[in-house]
Amino acid sequence: MKRISLIAILIASVCSFSCKSEYGLQDWSTPGDTGITLKCQVYSVSDEPMTWPSSSQIGLYCPQTSSANVAVTMAASTAGSEEGNFYTGIPWGEGEHTITVYWPYKETSTESALVGSLSKSVVQSGSSMEGLSSMNLYVGKTASAEVAAGEKVSVDLKPLFDVCEITVNTVKYVGCGLDRVTLRSAEGNALCGVWSYDLSSEKLNFTEGNDNLSISVSGLLLSEEPIKLWYLMYDSENLSENVDVEVTLSKGDGNVMLTGNATLTASLTLDIDTFASTSVGDDSINLADPDADGLQETANCYVAGQPGKTYRFPATIMGNGKTTLPDNSFVVSTSGAAPGITPSALSPVSARILWQTGKSLVRDVKIKNGYVYFTLNGEEGGTLTPGNVLIAVYSGEEASGDMLWSWHIWITDADLDGNLQTWKVHGDVPANSVLQNPQLMDRNLGALESRGYEVTGTNLDHGLIYQWGRKDPFVGADDSKWGSTAMRITYDYNDKEIGGYQAADAYSSAAKWTYVNKIHMKREDLGKYPMVFYYTGTTKNDQFWLDEVCHDLWGCPDYGLTGNKLGEKTIYDPCPPGYRVMNAYAMTGATTALAGGKFDAVASGSNLVNYSSFSQDKASLQVKYDGANIAYIPANGITYFEKENFPVARTGTYGYLWSASLTNTHTARAYRVHFDTANFNSMGNGYVSYGHGVRCEKIR
């Protein structure tokens, strides 16, 4: 019987840290030497023990002590070792005890059963079974009489589900891409779904079963050598199920569907050359042409919101793919110009998630026929888990070679177009100006809520942060509290936590957050280092992150009020199709002075609503964007190099939004909206190396 490799569960150790007993609330940093103490090991397929991640929790059952699904946290001193010590604090009872433990802990388990689910969608990246990591559970059971104080009861945990194997053989379809294998029970029996494992009988039942499962494959081409796929099953030694099989292949610019029958066992071989063949169309959603009218519009950000759906976008185009012509009339006296931007075609070979704000937000990421494909989390028609993902493309196989470009996937089902807000600009802006009546999104770019902590109890309205002129986002504060300065957790393509920023001596394309101090980026490298923050230490010198001062990176040099020009969206603009970074005058109607200022001076008769109380109320700043209706602007803080926390500072009391324009009086300052507990500056300015939020403006 084959067992899952524990690549693992190291990745899948996220669980609900809650318990159904008073024992879960102990201070584990100072464990006592009385009560039941456990020494636990988890074993992989090769019978090699894994090392325990820090803060691991197990669930404990022991009828002799009336303990049912008690959450027990591992002693910190054993983090990273093969033997995890768990001080339960539970007194021994009389006689022999039956002790059952499992990992990772699940609050939803009951008094007598473990519960969970096997997804009907399995993702396999290349010849790896890592896509199964979030599905398994490890269970151990032992009998023990009371042991002496200070001694530990050993419990070995083994996987509840078995890893089964499918071998795909072909000669006829060598060179085709293997996209998906779907198995469906001919008798309608459950192959996966919500399950319950009874602790007494040690039997598993599917309480909400699915009669089909699909294995989506990324990065595998069929050859004369067999292809191995894996799935999970309980009690695989007794598995024998008649199934209808569908195999989807990519061939040239199209797809081929193969259909056949087989008997599903722990080891199944599919000779797909004997299957019936049908040509099928591509049912994925083209994010650059969602209405399928043939008019394609590309960008550095795409919005996806239908759970379980497969999407695609062009992998060969930088941003919007448009050339920005030089503006020779725009020259700043101090230094800097608008030299123009010329994109080049991309020729990527592979694609991979670089970072994501939750686990398994998208799956099955791959390149096919010049497009990046991915499938959104959840089941079709089901519940969506919102979040943000960055997908990168590479010059070599398996994310090797150079990183060529990256795209932000904004996962939300919010009606962004339907909730546009038409702002009233200040009266000093000429009536005939293209700056009149800008239409802005009702939330920051990357935000998963339009309302703030006072309503949601989260900071999800903050959105993402950007250094001015760069296309790629950085993450801000987490949801631990109002005014949090803790960085939001991110995960790599394997659902492994990435960790916080580390100092680096050079730019890197690796999937880790780094910052470099006063090392300018070169224009040809703008697509290669999306996780590197340009950092200037504790001084205010040397602010521009690029090795040249370009006023047109976001396409809108400071033409002033007389130019009646907005410029054009560029290949570095971070907004989705149809949008661009807002212009510098977009929010000037919020106050009585064009550029804003001290609340006391500009708020009287203005459109600022709760300026005097937003911080105390743990609320967003409310602004009447058209003189009547409310826009919510979060106090999202700042990522910067000065005296406070790096990378997150000033949350809860300061809010910042970039405009698309550098000022024409400074080499390294751009216009921004800035507010705090004393000021609202609709046309303030800040150093371009600062990290601020972005609010996108509809292109008219």
N, C-alpha and C positions, 0 to 999 in steps of 0.2 A: 504494500500500500504506500503510495507516494504522498509525502507531506509537504506543506508549503515552506519554502525558504523564508527565513526571517528577515530578509531584507526589510521588511516589515513594518512588520508590526512596529518597528522603530518609527516608521513613518505614520502608522495608523494609530498612534497612541493618544490621539485627541479623544477625550470623553467628557461627560458631564460631571463636574466635581461636586457631587452632592451625595448624601447618604440617607439611610432610613434608620439611623440609630444615633444615640448620643455619642458613641465611641468615635464617630467620624470627626468630632470637634476637638480632639485632643491637640496639645502642643507637641508635634512630632519632633521638634528640635531637641527636646529633653525627655526622651522616652524612659519609662520606668523599667525596672528589672523584674516586675511581677506581671502575672497574666500571661495569656497565650502570645508567644512570639514565634513568627514564622520565618523560615529561610527558604526562599523560592528561586527556582531556576526555570527558564523557558527554553525548550529544546527545538531545534530546527530539523529539517529533513535529514541532515547528515549527523544528527544527534550531537551537534555542537551547540553549547549554550550561548544565548545572546547576552549582550551587556544591557543592563537596565537603564532606560532614559531617566533623567532627573524628574522628580515629582510624580513618578508613576503611582497609580492607584490600582489596587486589586479589589474585587468583590469577595466577601467572605460569607460562607454559610456554615453553621454549626448548630444542629438541633439541640445538643446537650446544654448549650449556653443561650438558647433562644435567639441566636444571631441569624438574621436572614438578610442577605444583600447589604452587609455593612461595608461601607467604603473605608479602606485602610490605605494610608499614604506611606510610601516607602521611606525608611530612614535616610536622611540626606547623605550620610556617610557612605552608603553603599551605591550611590548613583555612579553609573559607569562601570560597575563590576558585574560579574556573572551571577553572583548570589545577592539577591535583594532581601534585606531584612525588613520585616514588617512587625512593628510593635502594636498589637491590637488594643492593649489595655483591658481586655476582657478577661475576667477571672475564670479559672478552671472550675468545672463542675465535677460531679462524681463519675467515676468509671471511665470506660473508653469513649473517646470523642471521635465522631466522623467529621472531618474538616474538608470542605470543598472550597477552592478558590479559583478565580478566573481573572483574566486580564485581556484587554483593558476594561476598566469598570464601566458599567452601563446602569444609569439610574433607573431606566425603564424596566429592568429585570424585576421579577415578582418574588413573592415569599417562597415559592417552590420551583421556579423555573427561570432559566436564562432566556432572554429574548433578543432578537436582532433581525437582520434582513440580508439576503443575498440579492444583489441587484441583477436585473435581467440584462444589463448592459455591462460587459466586461471590456476593458481596454488593454491591449497589449502593445507595447512599444518595442518593435524589433523582436529579437529572440530572448525576451525577458518576461518573467511572470510577475513583475512588480505591480501590474495593474490589479492584482488580487489582494494587495496589501491591506486595503481598508475593509475587507470582507470577513476575515477570519477572526476567531476567538480562541484563546488558550485556556485550557481547563486542567486543574489538578485535584486529585482526591487522595486523602490518606486517613488512616486510623491511628490514634495515639492516646495513650493514657497521659496523665499529668506528668510533665517533666520538671526538673528542678529549676528554681529561679535562675535566670541568666542563660539557660539552655534554650535551643530553638528546635522547632519541629520542621523537618525538611519536607517540602512539597515540590514535585516536578510537574510543570505545566506542559501539556502537549496540545497541538492544534485540534480543534473540534471538527473542522472540515478537512477533507482530503483533497489534494491536488490531483486532478485527472488530466489526461493528455489526449490530444487529437493530433494525428499525423496526417498531413495533406500531401498526397503524391500526384505528380502530373508529368507528362511529357508534352502534351498538346498545348498547354498554356504557359510554357516557359517564357519568362520575360514580362508577363503580366503582373500588375500589382495586386496583392491579396488585400482586399479592403475589409471584408466582413464575412463571418460564418454564423448563420442563424440556425438554431436547433429548435424544433417544435414537437412536443409529445403527440404522437398519433392518437393516443387515448385521452388526451387532455389532462394528464397528470402533472403535478407541480414539479418543475425543475429548479425553481428558485422562488423568491418572495419573502414575506415576513414569516419568521420561524419562532418556535418555542421549544426549548430543550428541557425536558422534565428531569429534575435532579434525582428523583427516586428511581424511576425506571430507566434513566439514561437513554431515553428515546427522543427523537426530534420529529416535530410535525410542522408542516407549513400551514399557518393559520390564515394567511392570505397569499395563496400560491399563484405563480405565473407558469403557464405551460410552455414558455419559450425563453430562450436566452440567446444573446448575440455576443460574439467576440469581435470587437472592432480592432483592426490591425493597422499599425502605422510603421512604415519603413521596411516592409518586406516585399521583395520581388520573388515570384515563383521561379524555381530552377529545377534541375533534375535531382537535386538533393531534397529530401523530405523537409517540409516545414512543420515545426512543432507549435501547437497552441495549447493553452491550459485553461481550466475552469475548476470551480470548487463544487464538491458534492459531499454529502454526509453518508457514511457507511458505503463507500464506493465498492467494497468487495461484493456487495449484493446488488449492485446497480446493473440493470438490464432493461432498457427502455427503447421501444420502437419510436424513431423520430423521423420527421421530414426535415430535410437539410436544404438550406439555400446558401450558396456561396457567391459573393459579389466580387468581381474582378474589375480593375481598371485596365483598359486596353486602348492605347492611343488616346484619342480625344473622347472616347466613350466608355461605357460600362457593359459588362457581360454578367448576366445572372445564370447561375448553374443550379439545377434542382435535382434532388435524388433522395434516397432513403437509406437508413442505417440503423443499427442497434447500438444505442449509447451505453458504453461501459466505462470502466476506469481507464481503459486504453483503447481508443477508437482510431481506425485508419480509414481515411476517405480517399478513394481513387476517383478524383473529380473528372478524369477523362471520360468516364462512363456516364456522367450526368448530362441531362438535357440542357441545352444552351439557348439563351434568349438575349438579344440586345436590348438594353434599357437606357433611359435618359438619366440625366443628372438632376436629382430632385433637391439639391442643396440650394440655399438662398444666397444669391450674390449680393453682398453688402454694398458693393459699389453700384448696383443697379437693382434695388429691392423691388421696384415696380415692374421690372422686366420689360421696359420700353426700349431697351437698347442704348439708352443714353447713360454712359458710365461716368460716375464721379468718384474719384478716389480720394483718400485722406489718410492721415496718420492715426486716426481714431475711428472706430466703428462701434455702433450701438447694436447690441443683440439682446433680445428679450423673450424668445419663445423656447421654453424648456424642451430639451430632447431633440431640438432641430439641428440639422447640420448646415453650417454656413461656409461661405468661401469669400475670399477677396483677392485681388490681383497681387501677386508676389513679386512682380517685376517693375513696379512703379514706385518711385520715391514720393511719398506724400500725395499731393494732388497732381504731380507730374508736370506742372506748368513752369515755363521759364519766366523769371522775373527780370524784366529789362533794366539795365542801369539807368539811373536818373542823374545825369551829369549836371543838372541844375541844382541838385541838392548837395551842398558841401557845407559842413559845419566848420566854423572858424577855428575852434579848438583842435579838433581832428575828427576824422570819420566821414563816411560818405554812404551813398546808396549804390554799391557797385553792381547789383544784380545777382541773380542766382540761376544757374543752369543745371538741371537734373541730368542724371545719366541712367541708362537702363540697368536693372539688376538681373543677375543670373543665378538665383539661389538653387541649392541642391537639397537642402533639408530645412526643417522648421521645428521649433521647440518653444514651450512655455519658458520664459525667463523668470518671471515672478508672478504671483497671484495673491490676492488678499484673503483667500480662503482655500480650503483643500478641494481639489477636483472640480474647480469651477468650469473648466472645459476639458474635453477629452479628445482623443483621436486626432491630434494635431499633425498635419502632414502637408507636403507639397505634391500637387498633381496637376499636370497640364498648365503650369504657370500660375496656379492659384494656391494660396494657403487655405486648407480645409480644417475645420474644427467642429465638434459637436458640443452644444451647450448642455450644462448639467440638468439633471431631472429627467422625467419621462414626458413624452409628448402629452399635452393636455394637463400635466401635473403642476407641481409647485416649483417655482424658480428660486434658486439661491443667488441673490444679486452680489456683485463684486466687481473687481477690476483685475485685468490680466494683461501682461505684456508678452507678446509673441515675437520672437526674433527669427530671422532667416540667416542661413550660413552658406558659405561657398563649398563646403564639403559634406560628406555623409555623416549622419548621426551627430549633428551640431558641431562638426569639426571645421577647421579652416577659419576664415575671417567671418565675423558677424557683419552682415551687409546692411541691414535695416531692421527696424522693429515697429510694431503696431500695438496701440492700446485698444483693448476690447473692453468697452464699458457695458457691463451686464446689468441691464435694468429694463423693466417693462413699463417705466413711466412714459407718459405721453408728452415727450419733450416739445414736439411741434405744437400740440394742442394747448400747452400751458405757456406759450410765449408771452412775454410782457413788453408792451410798447412804452418806452420811457419818454418822458418829457424832458428835453434838455433846457439849459439855462437860457433866459431871454436874450443874453448877449450873443448867442450863437445865431448867425444870420439866417433869416427865414428861408432863403433859397439854398441853404447848404445841404449837402448830402448827409450831414450829421444829424439832421432833424429826425425825430421819431425812430430811434434805433430799437430793434426788437431783440431782446435778450432772453436767454433761457431763464427759467425760474429757479435754477440751482447752479452751483459751481460745477465745472467740468470734473467728472468722476464721482460726483456726489450721489449717494444712494437714498437720500432723503432731501426734501425741500425745506422741511422744518427742523429745528434744532433740539438741543438737549431738553428744553423745557417741555417738549411734546413727546419726543421719542426715547429720552434717556440715553441717547447715543450722540456721538460726534460724526455721524455718517453724512451730515450736511456739509462738512468741511470740504469734501472732494479731495482732489489731488493737488500737488504743488509743482511749480515749474520755475526753473531759472529763466529769466527773460530771454526770448529768442530761441530756446531749445524746444524740440518737439516731444521729448519723452518726459513722462511724469515721475515724480517721487511721492512717497507716502508721508502723511503727516501723523497727527495724534491718534491714539487708539480710543476706545470707548470706556476706559476704566473709570473716568470721572470727568465732570465739567472742568475745563482748564487743564486736562491731562497734558503732560509733556513727555509721555511715554510713546515711543514710535509704534505705529501699527504693525502687527506681526504679518510677515509675508512668507510665502512658501515657494519652493522651486517646482519643477515639472514632476518630481517624485513625491510631492506633498511633504517634503522635508522643510522644517523651519529654517529660514535663511539667516536670521540674526541681524543685529544692528550694524551701524557703520564702523568701518575700520579704516585707519589711515593707510595710504598707499603712496609709494614713490613714483608710480606710473599708472597710466590709464589701462584698464583691463576690461575685457568683454565677459568675464566670468559672472556667474549668477550669484553675486554677493554685493552688498552695499559698501562702497568705499568712498573716500574723499581724498582729493589731491590738493596740495597747498601750492598755489601760485605756479601751476604748470599749465600753460595755455593749451587749449585744444586747437588742432588744425582743421580747417574747413573740410578737407577730404576725409576726416575722421568723424564727422558729425553723426553718422549712423552707427558707429561701432561701440560706443560706450554709454549705453542708456542708464546704467546703474552707478555711474561715477559722478559725484557732486563736486563742482569746482569750489574750492574752499580757500579763503584768503587769510587764514589765521586770525589774529586779533587786531589787525590794522585795517585801515580803510583805503589802502593803496592797491593798485593793480587789480581793479575790479572786474574788468571785462574777461570773461572766461574763454573767449576766442582770441586767436593771435592777431586779429584785425578788428577794427571797430566798424561794424556794419549796421546801419540804421534801418535796413530793409529786411532783416531776418524774418520778421512777422509782417512785412509788406506794407507798413504804414508809417513812413517817416513823418516827422513833425512838420506838416505843411502849414500849420496855423489855420486861423479862421478865414483867411482870404483866399486860400488855395482851392477851396471847394473840392478837395480830393481825399479819397480814402485809400488809395493804392489798391493792391491786389493781394489775395491770399497766396501764401508761398508754400513751398514743399516742406517747410519747417513748422508750419502752423499746427498746433496740437488738437484743433477742434474737428468734429466729425463732418461728413459731407453736408454741404449747404450752410455751414457756419464758419466763422473765423473769430479770432480773439477780438474782443470789443474795442471800439475806438476810444480815444482819450476823453471825449466829451460826453460819453454815453450816460453817465450818472450825474452830470453837472446840475440838473434840475432839482437835485435833492435839497439844495441849500440856497440861501439868498445871495450868496457870493458865488461867482463862477467856479472858483477853485476850492470853495469851502473854507474852513478855518475852525476857530474855537467855537464850541457849541454855543456859548453865551452870545457870540457875535452873529452866528449864522442860522441858529435854530428857530428864532422867533419868526413865526409865520412861514416856516419852511415845511418840508415834507418829512422831516425826521420825527418819528413817533415816540419811541421809548429810549431815546439817547441817554436819559438820566438814570435809567434803572436796568438796562439790559444785562449788565454784568452781575448785579446783585440777584437778578431773577434767573440767572443761568439761561439766558435767552439769546436768540439771534437779534441783531439790530433790525428794526422794522422801518422801512422807508416807503412812502407813498410814491410809487414810481411814475404815476400819471396824475398825481394830485389827489387821488381817491383810493386806489387799490394798493394793497400791501405787497412789497417784496421783502424777503427775508435774507439777510446777509450775515453769514456766520462769523464769529470772532475766531477765525481759523489759525491765528498765530502766524509764525514766521520761521523759516529755516535760514539761518544766517551765521555769520562768523564772529559776532561781537561778544558781549560779556556774558550772555545768558546761555541756557542749555543748547547744545547742538545734538541732534538735528531739529528739535521741536522746542519753541519758546513762545511766550506771550499769548498762549491760547486762553480763550475766555475773556480777555480784555482788549485784544487787538485783532482787527481784521484787515486783510490785504487782498487786493485783486489787481493783476496786471492789466494794462492796456497794450495795444499793439505798437505803441510809439516810444522810441527813445526821445528824450528832450534834445533840442538843438543847441543847448548851451553847455552840455557836459558830455564827456566822452563815454561815460559808463552809468548814466542814470536814465531810467525809463519812467514814463508817467504811470501812476497807479492810483487806485482808490484805497484810501487808508483811513481807518477810524480807530479810536480808542475811547477811554472813558471821559475825555475832555475835548476831542476833536473829530470832525468829519472833513476829510480833504478829498474832494472828488477829482482833483488833478494835482495830487501830491507827486512825489517822485522818490525813487529808491534805486540803489545799486543793482545792476542787472544780475549780479551773482546771488542776490537774495532769492529765496524760494517763496513764491506767493501763489495764491489761487488764481484761477482763470474763469471768467464767465463769457460764454460764447455768444456772438451776435449773428443773427440771421443775415445771410448775404442776399441783397436785393438786386 
